[in-house]
Amino acid sequence: MKTIQIPWFALRSNVAADDAALSTFGNASWPASKSLLVQPDQDVSGLLDARRLIIAMYGLGAENATAGYRYYGRRSNGPVLLLATGIATLGTQLVTKDPITGESTNARWADTITITGGLWSDMAPVIPDSGNNRIAILRGRNDGMKGHYMEIDLDAVGSGSYCTRVDAIISGTEDV
């Protein structure tokens, strides 16, 4: 049996300002295609066929700096679905080269990702290795999503240290 190799793609890149808090995010709010994962110059066919999606986040900030996220998916022209919302916390593991651009960076991987809402919160997604100063991975079922979007809220937590920039990457796996 041949295992497909699905590369990592940028889900959100260089987010250095808060996305507007949208309480009624829907079809009319869906961003322009240049803001979505699926771009004309990217072959994401393997990702679209993946059974599970995996997401990692990294950013600029001190250890334990936080940022909120809201991750949305959409099947073809169907409704926009809030899949997961929560907080990402940076650990001590450094990102020496950006996984998408290959450029040098002094970012840190998120070692903790929480899920506080969204459809995936009822499906018991897996966040392996959370809180161990390694790399936390948010993993959930794909369910035929053809479009992906993530909002970042740099000061989502009421107090504490905040990330000054956040990047998110997405890939897929064949397992269920």
TORPA-4810 file (N, C-alpha, C, O; in nm, 3 decimals):
<nodes>
NODE_1_0.084_-0.117_0.000_0.000_0.000_0.000_0.089_0.124_0.000_0.178_0.137_0.084_M
NODE_2_0.066_0.213_-0.092_0.143_0.336_-0.103_0.079_0.446_-0.020_-0.041_0.471_-0.030_K
NODE_3_0.160_0.511_0.064_0.112_0.621_0.145_0.130_0.750_0.068_0.238_0.779_0.018_T
NODE_4_0.023_0.828_0.059_0.035_0.955_-0.012_0.114_1.055_0.074_0.101_1.055_0.196_I
NODE_5_0.192_1.137_0.009_0.269_1.240_0.077_0.198_1.373_0.057_0.196_1.425_-0.055_Q
NODE_6_0.143_1.427_0.161_0.072_1.554_0.152_0.160_1.661_0.215_0.189_1.654_0.334_I
NODE_7_0.203_1.760_0.137_0.290_1.864_0.193_0.213_1.958_0.285_0.090_1.956_0.289_P
NODE_8_0.287_2.039_0.357_0.226_2.145_0.438_0.196_2.264_0.348_0.272_2.295_0.257_W
NODE_9_0.084_2.330_0.375_0.044_2.451_0.304_0.022_2.562_0.407_-0.012_2.534_0.522_F
NODE_10_0.041_2.686_0.365_0.014_2.799_0.453_-0.137_2.813_0.469_-0.209_2.827_0.370_A
NODE_11_-0.184_2.809_0.592_-0.326_2.834_0.620_-0.345_2.983_0.647_-0.435_3.045_0.592_L
NODE_12_-0.262_3.039_0.730_-0.252_3.184_0.749_-0.105_3.215_0.761_-0.031_3.142_0.827_R
NODE_13_-0.061_3.321_0.699_0.080_3.355_0.699_0.101_3.499_0.741_0.032_3.590_0.695_S
NODE_14_0.198_3.519_0.829_0.236_3.653_0.874_0.119_3.736_0.925_0.105_3.852_0.887_N
NODE_15_0.036_3.678_1.008_-0.075_3.752_1.065_-0.021_3.837_1.179_0.007_3.786_1.288_V
NODE_16_-0.006_3.966_1.155_0.053_4.055_1.254_-0.048_4.157_1.305_-0.010_4.250_1.376_A
NODE_17_-0.174_4.142_1.271_-0.279_4.229_1.321_-0.404_4.145_1.342_-0.429_4.049_1.268_A
NODE_18_-0.482_4.181_1.442_-0.601_4.103_1.472_-0.699_4.103_1.356_-0.718_4.205_1.290_D
NODE_19_-0.760_3.987_1.332_-0.874_3.983_1.243_-0.992_4.043_1.319_-1.001_4.029_1.441_D
NODE_20_-1.080_4.108_1.248_-1.198_4.164_1.313_-1.279_4.052_1.377_-1.297_3.946_1.317_A
NODE_21_-1.326_4.075_1.497_-1.410_3.975_1.564_-1.545_3.972_1.494_-1.621_4.068_1.500_A
NODE_22_-1.573_3.862_1.428_-1.696_3.850_1.351_-1.791_3.754_1.421_-1.763_3.635_1.429_L
NODE_23_-1.901_3.804_1.472_-1.995_3.717_1.543_-2.092_3.651_1.446_-2.158_3.553_1.482_S
NODE_24_-2.101_3.701_1.325_-2.194_3.644_1.227_-2.118_3.607_1.100_-2.165_3.634_0.990_T
NODE_25_-2.001_3.544_1.115_-1.921_3.503_1.001_-2.002_3.406_0.917_-2.056_3.309_0.970_F
NODE_26_-2.011_3.429_0.787_-2.089_3.341_0.700_-2.045_3.357_0.556_-1.936_3.407_0.529_G
NODE_27_-2.129_3.315_0.464_-2.093_3.317_0.322_-2.049_3.455_0.275_-1.953_3.466_0.199_N
NODE_28_-2.118_3.561_0.317_-2.083_3.696_0.273_-1.948_3.740_0.329_-1.883_3.827_0.272_A
NODE_29_-1.906_3.680_0.441_-1.779_3.716_0.504_-1.663_3.633_0.450_-1.547_3.666_0.478_S
NODE_30_-1.691_3.528_0.374_-1.585_3.439_0.327_-1.482_3.521_0.251_-1.519_3.594_0.159_W
NODE_31_-1.355_3.511_0.286_-1.254_3.599_0.228_-1.233_3.577_0.079_-1.274_3.475_0.023_P
NODE_32_-1.168_3.674_0.016_-1.132_3.662_-0.125_-1.038_3.543_-0.141_-0.968_3.505_-0.047_A
NODE_33_-1.035_3.484_-0.260_-0.960_3.361_-0.283_-0.813_3.374_-0.246_-0.752_3.274_-0.209_S
NODE_34_-0.755_3.493_-0.255_-0.614_3.506_-0.221_-0.589_3.486_-0.071_-0.475_3.461_-0.032_K
NODE_35_-0.692_3.495_0.011_-0.677_3.473_0.154_-0.702_3.329_0.195_-0.675_3.291_0.309_S
NODE_36_-0.753_3.250_0.103_-0.785_3.112_0.135_-0.665_3.021_0.114_-0.569_3.058_0.046_L
NODE_37_-0.673_2.904_0.172_-0.569_2.805_0.151_-0.561_2.768_0.003_-0.451_2.763_-0.053_L
NODE_38_-0.674_2.741_-0.059_-0.675_2.691_-0.196_-0.651_2.807_-0.292_-0.741_2.888_-0.316_V
NODE_39_-0.531_2.816_-0.344_-0.494_2.921_-0.437_-0.462_2.860_-0.571_-0.423_2.743_-0.578_Q
NODE_40_-0.478_2.936_-0.680_-0.457_2.880_-0.813_-0.319_2.819_-0.834_-0.305_2.725_-0.912_P
NODE_41_-0.215_2.871_-0.766_-0.080_2.821_-0.789_-0.042_2.706_-0.697_0.072_2.661_-0.700_D
NODE_42_-0.134_2.657_-0.616_-0.105_2.546_-0.526_-0.183_2.423_-0.567_-0.304_2.429_-0.589_Q
NODE_43_-0.113_2.309_-0.577_-0.181_2.183_-0.603_-0.215_2.120_-0.469_-0.130_2.056_-0.407_D
NODE_44_-0.337_2.137_-0.426_-0.379_2.087_-0.295_-0.469_1.964_-0.309_-0.544_1.932_-0.217_V
NODE_45_-0.463_1.896_-0.424_-0.552_1.782_-0.446_-0.535_1.675_-0.338_-0.634_1.616_-0.294_S
NODE_46_-0.412_1.650_-0.296_-0.390_1.551_-0.191_-0.455_1.592_-0.060_-0.512_1.509_0.010_G
NODE_47_-0.448_1.721_-0.028_-0.508_1.771_0.095_-0.659_1.758_0.090_-0.722_1.722_0.189_L
NODE_48_-0.718_1.788_-0.025_-0.864_1.781_-0.037_-0.916_1.639_-0.022_-1.030_1.618_0.018_L
NODE_49_-0.830_1.540_-0.055_-0.870_1.400_-0.044_-0.833_1.338_0.090_-0.868_1.224_0.117_D
NODE_50_-0.762_1.411_0.174_-0.717_1.357_0.303_-0.837_1.327_0.392_-0.939_1.397_0.388_A
NODE_51_-0.825_1.223_0.473_-0.932_1.189_0.567_-0.927_1.275_0.692_-1.030_1.307_0.750_R
NODE_52_-0.807_1.311_0.732_-0.788_1.397_0.848_-0.705_1.518_0.810_-0.615_1.509_0.725_R
NODE_53_-0.734_1.629_0.872_-0.655_1.750_0.854_-0.571_1.770_0.979_-0.617_1.743_1.090_L
NODE_54_-0.449_1.817_0.961_-0.363_1.847_1.074_-0.314_1.991_1.059_-0.275_2.034_0.951_I
NODE_55_-0.315_2.063_1.170_-0.280_2.205_1.171_-0.177_2.229_1.281_-0.193_2.182_1.394_I
NODE_56_-0.072_2.302_1.247_0.027_2.346_1.345_0.034_2.498_1.339_0.008_2.558_1.235_A
NODE_57_0.070_2.560_1.450_0.081_2.706_1.455_0.215_2.745_1.515_0.271_2.674_1.599_M
NODE_58_0.266_2.858_1.471_0.390_2.913_1.526_0.383_3.064_1.518_0.309_3.120_1.437_Y
NODE_59_0.461_3.128_1.603_0.452_3.273_1.603_0.568_3.339_1.672_0.657_3.274_1.727_G
NODE_60_0.564_3.472_1.669_0.664_3.553_1.737_0.607_3.594_1.871_0.493_3.637_1.882_L
NODE_61_0.690_3.581_1.972_0.650_3.616_2.108_0.731_3.535_2.206_0.803_3.443_2.169_G
NODE_62_0.717_3.569_2.332_0.788_3.499_2.438_0.725_3.362_2.463_0.614_3.335_2.419_A
NODE_63_0.799_3.278_2.533_0.742_3.150_2.576_0.614_3.180_2.654_0.611_3.272_2.736_E
NODE_64_0.510_3.102_2.630_0.378_3.115_2.690_0.296_3.232_2.635_0.189_3.261_2.689_N
NODE_65_0.343_3.299_2.530_0.261_3.401_2.464_0.143_3.331_2.396_0.157_3.218_2.351_A
NODE_66_0.029_3.398_2.390_-0.093_3.334_2.339_-0.154_3.412_2.224_-0.126_3.530_2.203_T
NODE_67_-0.237_3.341_2.149_-0.320_3.401_2.045_-0.445_3.314_2.031_-0.438_3.192_2.048_A
NODE_68_-0.557_3.376_2.002_-0.680_3.302_1.977_-0.691_3.269_1.829_-0.629_3.335_1.745_G
NODE_69_-0.769_3.168_1.797_-0.792_3.132_1.657_-0.936_3.089_1.637_-1.002_3.043_1.730_Y
NODE_70_-0.983_3.106_1.516_-1.112_3.054_1.471_-1.087_2.992_1.334_-1.045_3.062_1.242_R
NODE_71_-1.111_2.862_1.321_-1.082_2.789_1.198_-1.214_2.750_1.131_-1.298_2.684_1.192_Y
NODE_72_-1.230_2.792_1.005_-1.353_2.769_0.929_-1.327_2.677_0.811_-1.217_2.676_0.755_Y
NODE_73_-1.427_2.601_0.772_-1.420_2.520_0.652_-1.548_2.537_0.571_-1.651_2.580_0.623_G
NODE_74_-1.537_2.502_0.444_-1.654_2.515_0.357_-1.648_2.404_0.252_-1.544_2.381_0.191_R
NODE_75_-1.759_2.337_0.233_-1.772_2.235_0.128_-1.824_2.303_0.002_-1.933_2.361_0.004_R
NODE_76_-1.748_2.298_-0.106_-1.787_2.360_-0.233_-1.854_2.494_-0.209_-1.790_2.586_-0.157_S
NODE_77_-1.982_2.508_-0.245_-2.052_2.634_-0.225_-2.147_2.629_-0.106_-2.238_2.711_-0.095_N
NODE_78_-2.127_2.534_-0.018_-2.213_2.519_0.098_-2.188_2.625_0.204_-2.112_2.719_0.181_G
NODE_79_-2.251_2.609_0.319_-2.236_2.708_0.425_-2.095_2.705_0.484_-2.027_2.602_0.481_P
NODE_80_-2.053_2.818_0.538_-1.927_2.827_0.609_-1.949_2.768_0.748_-2.044_2.804_0.817_V
NODE_81_-1.862_2.675_0.788_-1.876_2.605_0.915_-1.761_2.642_1.008_-1.645_2.639_0.967_L
NODE_82_-1.792_2.677_1.131_-1.688_2.700_1.231_-1.645_2.562_1.283_-1.721_2.496_1.353_L
NODE_83_-1.524_2.521_1.248_-1.477_2.388_1.286_-1.412_2.388_1.424_-1.433_2.294_1.501_L
NODE_84_-1.335_2.490_1.455_-1.267_2.493_1.585_-1.235_2.636_1.623_-1.206_2.720_1.538_A
NODE_85_-1.242_2.662_1.752_-1.200_2.789_1.807_-1.128_2.760_1.938_-1.162_2.666_2.008_T
NODE_86_-1.028_2.841_1.970_-0.954_2.817_2.093_-0.834_2.909_2.104_-0.829_3.016_2.044_G
NODE_87_-0.736_2.863_2.182_-0.615_2.940_2.211_-0.492_2.857_2.176_-0.487_2.737_2.206_I
NODE_88_-0.394_2.920_2.114_-0.264_2.859_2.089_-0.162_2.929_2.180_-0.162_3.051_2.191_A
NODE_89_-0.077_2.850_2.245_0.025_2.903_2.335_0.162_2.859_2.287_0.184_2.741_2.261_T
NODE_90_0.254_2.955_2.275_0.389_2.924_2.229_0.469_2.853_2.337_0.454_2.881_2.456_L
NODE_91_0.554_2.760_2.293_0.644_2.689_2.384_0.787_2.736_2.365_0.811_2.850_2.324_G
NODE_92_0.882_2.647_2.394_1.023_2.683_2.381_1.085_2.633_2.251_1.194_2.676_2.215_T
NODE_93_1.017_2.542_2.180_1.071_2.485_2.056_1.078_2.593_1.948_0.976_2.651_1.911_Q
NODE_94_1.199_2.619_1.898_1.218_2.725_1.799_1.192_2.676_1.657_1.216_2.559_1.624_L
NODE_95_1.142_2.765_1.574_1.127_2.742_1.431_1.244_2.814_1.367_1.240_2.936_1.351_V
NODE_96_1.348_2.742_1.329_1.466_2.810_1.275_1.448_2.848_1.129_1.502_2.949_1.083_T
NODE_97_1.371_2.767_1.055_1.339_2.799_0.915_1.189_2.785_0.897_1.130_2.686_0.938_K
NODE_98_1.128_2.884_0.834_0.985_2.881_0.808_0.954_2.758_0.724_1.018_2.737_0.621_D
NODE_99_0.857_2.674_0.765_0.828_2.551_0.691_0.772_2.573_0.551_0.777_2.482_0.468_P
NODE_100_0.721_2.690_0.521_0.666_2.718_0.389_0.766_2.791_0.302_0.790_2.752_0.188_I
NODE_101_0.826_2.898_0.354_0.916_2.981_0.273_1.061_2.939_0.282_1.140_2.970_0.192_T
NODE_102_1.099_2.868_0.389_1.238_2.830_0.408_1.324_2.943_0.462_1.444_2.925_0.482_G
NODE_103_1.265_3.060_0.485_1.341_3.173_0.537_1.374_3.155_0.685_1.299_3.090_0.758_E
NODE_104_1.487_3.211_0.727_1.525_3.207_0.869_1.423_3.284_0.952_1.372_3.387_0.909_S
NODE_105_1.396_3.234_1.070_1.300_3.298_1.158_1.338_3.271_1.303_1.413_3.177_1.330_T
NODE_106_1.290_3.351_1.393_1.310_3.326_1.536_1.175_3.299_1.603_1.155_3.333_1.720_N
NODE_107_1.084_3.241_1.530_0.951_3.209_1.582_0.958_3.088_1.676_1.059_3.018_1.682_A
NODE_108_0.849_3.064_1.747_0.835_2.948_1.836_0.711_2.870_1.793_0.611_2.928_1.751_R
NODE_109_0.719_2.738_1.803_0.604_2.652_1.776_0.505_2.664_1.892_0.545_2.680_2.007_W
NODE_110_0.377_2.655_1.861_0.276_2.644_1.967_0.287_2.504_2.027_0.282_2.405_1.955_A
NODE_111_0.303_2.498_2.157_0.311_2.368_2.222_0.180_2.330_2.289_0.164_2.218_2.338_D
NODE_112_0.085_2.424_2.291_-0.047_2.397_2.347_-0.151_2.460_2.255_-0.140_2.578_2.221_T
NODE_113_-0.250_2.382_2.216_-0.363_2.433_2.139_-0.489_2.380_2.207_-0.505_2.259_2.225_I
NODE_114_-0.577_2.470_2.243_-0.703_2.428_2.305_-0.816_2.438_2.204_-0.807_2.513_2.107_T
NODE_115_-0.922_2.363_2.228_-1.044_2.374_2.148_-1.157_2.405_2.245_-1.189_2.326_2.333_I
NODE_116_-1.218_2.523_2.227_-1.325_2.563_2.317_-1.460_2.569_2.248_-1.562_2.594_2.313_T
NODE_117_-1.463_2.547_2.117_-1.590_2.551_2.045_-1.572_2.507_1.901_-1.462_2.475_1.858_G
NODE_118_-1.683_2.507_1.828_-1.682_2.464_1.689_-1.723_2.319_1.674_-1.733_2.246_1.773_G
NODE_119_-1.746_2.276_1.550_-1.790_2.139_1.524_-1.691_2.034_1.571_-1.731_1.927_1.617_L
NODE_120_-1.562_2.063_1.560_-1.463_1.964_1.604_-1.464_1.944_1.754_-1.416_1.841_1.801_W
NODE_121_-1.517_2.038_1.831_-1.517_2.023_1.977_-1.605_1.906_2.019_-1.584_1.850_2.126_S
NODE_122_-1.704_1.869_1.938_-1.790_1.755_1.969_-1.736_1.624_1.912_-1.787_1.517_1.945_D
NODE_123_-1.633_1.632_1.828_-1.581_1.512_1.763_-1.452_1.462_1.827_-1.385_1.376_1.771_M
NODE_124_-1.417_1.516_1.942_-1.297_1.476_2.014_-1.173_1.477_1.927_-1.111_1.372_1.908_A
NODE_125_-1.136_1.592_1.873_-1.014_1.597_1.794_-0.893_1.568_1.883_-0.900_1.583_2.005_P
NODE_126_-0.787_1.528_1.821_-0.667_1.491_1.894_-0.566_1.605_1.887_-0.543_1.661_1.780_V
NODE_127_-0.506_1.638_2.000_-0.398_1.736_2.004_-0.279_1.666_2.070_-0.256_1.682_2.190_I
NODE_128_-0.203_1.587_1.990_-0.092_1.513_2.048_0.015_1.606_2.103_0.041_1.713_2.048_P
NODE_129_0.077_1.564_2.210_0.195_1.629_2.266_0.169_1.770_2.316_0.261_1.852_2.318_D
NODE_130_0.049_1.801_2.356_0.016_1.937_2.398_0.085_1.970_2.531_0.082_1.891_2.625_S
NODE_131_0.146_2.088_2.538_0.204_2.139_2.661_0.340_2.085_2.697_0.384_2.105_2.810_G
NODE_132_0.408_2.017_2.608_0.538_1.957_2.640_0.655_2.029_2.575_0.761_1.969_2.556_N
NODE_133_0.638_2.155_2.541_0.743_2.233_2.475_0.792_2.164_2.348_0.910_2.173_2.314_N
NODE_134_0.702_2.098_2.281_0.732_2.039_2.151_0.643_2.108_2.049_0.638_2.231_2.047_R
NODE_135_0.574_2.034_1.965_0.487_2.094_1.864_0.348_2.033_1.877_0.330_1.914_1.850_I
NODE_136_0.250_2.114_1.917_0.113_2.065_1.927_0.051_2.064_1.787_0.073_2.155_1.708_A
NODE_137_-0.025_1.960_1.758_-0.092_1.945_1.629_-0.241_1.934_1.655_-0.286_1.847_1.729_I
NODE_138_-0.318_2.021_1.593_-0.464_2.012_1.597_-0.506_1.920_1.484_-0.474_1.946_1.368_L
NODE_139_-0.576_1.813_1.516_-0.612_1.714_1.415_-0.761_1.685_1.422_-0.815_1.660_1.530_R
NODE_140_-0.828_1.687_1.306_-0.971_1.659_1.301_-1.010_1.602_1.166_-0.930_1.603_1.072_G
NODE_141_-1.134_1.553_1.155_-1.182_1.494_1.029_-1.197_1.600_0.922_-1.233_1.714_0.950_R
NODE_142_-1.168_1.561_0.799_-1.178_1.654_0.686_-1.323_1.677_0.646_-1.363_1.792_0.624_N
NODE_143_-1.401_1.574_0.636_-1.544_1.586_0.601_-1.568_1.662_0.471_-1.667_1.734_0.460_D
NODE_144_-1.478_1.647_0.373_-1.500_1.703_0.240_-1.482_1.852_0.226_-1.537_1.912_0.133_G
NODE_145_-1.409_1.915_0.316_-1.389_2.059_0.308_-1.304_2.093_0.185_-1.198_2.034_0.163_M
NODE_146_-1.350_2.188_0.107_-1.277_2.233_-0.012_-1.216_2.371_0.008_-1.132_2.413_-0.072_K
NODE_147_-1.254_2.441_0.112_-1.198_2.571_0.143_-1.168_2.578_0.291_-1.241_2.521_0.373_G
NODE_148_-1.062_2.645_0.326_-1.017_2.654_0.466_-0.977_2.798_0.494_-0.919_2.865_0.409_H
NODE_149_-1.009_2.844_0.616_-0.973_2.980_0.653_-0.953_2.984_0.803_-1.027_2.920_0.878_Y
NODE_150_-0.854_3.059_0.848_-0.831_3.075_0.991_-0.820_3.223_1.024_-0.745_3.298_0.960_M
NODE_151_-0.895_3.265_1.126_-0.883_3.399_1.181_-0.791_3.391_1.301_-0.791_3.292_1.375_E
NODE_152_-0.712_3.496_1.322_-0.621_3.502_1.435_-0.656_3.623_1.520_-0.676_3.733_1.468_I
NODE_153_-0.664_3.603_1.651_-0.690_3.710_1.747_-0.570_3.717_1.840_-0.557_3.635_1.931_D
NODE_154_-0.480_3.814_1.817_-0.354_3.818_1.889_-0.370_3.847_2.038_-0.285_3.805_2.117_L
NODE_155_-0.475_3.915_2.079_-0.493_3.944_2.222_-0.623_3.884_2.274_-0.700_3.951_2.344_D
NODE_156_-0.648_3.759_2.239_-0.774_3.693_2.276_-0.788_3.669_2.426_-0.899_3.671_2.479_A
NODE_157_-0.677_3.647_2.492_-0.682_3.620_2.636_-0.680_3.753_2.708_-0.611_3.846_2.666_V
NODE_158_-0.757_3.764_2.817_-0.772_3.891_2.887_-0.645_3.956_2.935_-0.635_4.079_2.935_G
NODE_159_-0.547_3.879_2.977_-0.421_3.937_3.024_-0.309_3.838_2.996_-0.334_3.721_2.965_S
NODE_160_-0.188_3.884_3.007_-0.074_3.797_2.983_0.009_3.843_2.867_-0.002_3.957_2.822_G
NODE_161_0.092_3.754_2.819_0.182_3.783_2.708_0.117_3.741_2.577_0.064_3.630_2.567_S
NODE_162_0.120_3.829_2.477_0.055_3.801_2.350_0.157_3.779_2.240_0.268_3.834_2.243_Y
NODE_163_0.120_3.699_2.142_0.201_3.683_2.023_0.196_3.813_1.943_0.095_3.883_1.945_C
NODE_164_0.304_3.846_1.875_0.303_3.963_1.789_0.280_3.926_1.644_0.253_4.012_1.560_T
NODE_165_0.291_3.798_1.613_0.262_3.747_1.479_0.233_3.598_1.493_0.292_3.530_1.577_R
NODE_166_0.143_3.547_1.410_0.110_3.404_1.412_0.100_3.353_1.269_0.046_3.421_1.182_V
NODE_167_0.153_3.234_1.246_0.139_3.164_1.119_0.075_3.029_1.149_0.096_2.972_1.257_D
NODE_168_-0.003_2.978_1.057_-0.063_2.846_1.071_-0.039_2.768_0.942_-0.048_2.824_0.833_A
NODE_169_-0.009_2.640_0.956_0.012_2.553_0.841_-0.083_2.435_0.851_-0.122_2.395_0.961_I
NODE_170_-0.119_2.378_0.736_-0.215_2.269_0.732_-0.164_2.159_0.637_-0.104_2.187_0.534_I
NODE_171_-0.191_2.036_0.675_-0.160_1.921_0.591_-0.271_1.818_0.617_-0.372_1.849_0.679_S
NODE_172_-0.250_1.698_0.568_-0.351_1.594_0.587_-0.288_1.458_0.605_-0.169_1.439_0.579_G
NODE_173_-0.369_1.364_0.649_-0.325_1.226_0.666_-0.432_1.135_0.608_-0.546_1.175_0.587_T
NODE_174_-0.392_1.010_0.583_-0.488_0.912_0.532_-0.564_0.841_0.642_-0.672_0.787_0.616_E
NODE_175_-0.511_0.839_0.764_-0.574_0.761_0.870_-0.707_0.822_0.912_-0.734_0.939_0.886_D
NODE_176_-0.789_0.741_0.977_-0.918_0.789_1.025_-0.923_0.797_1.170_-1.025_0.836_1.227_V
</nodes>
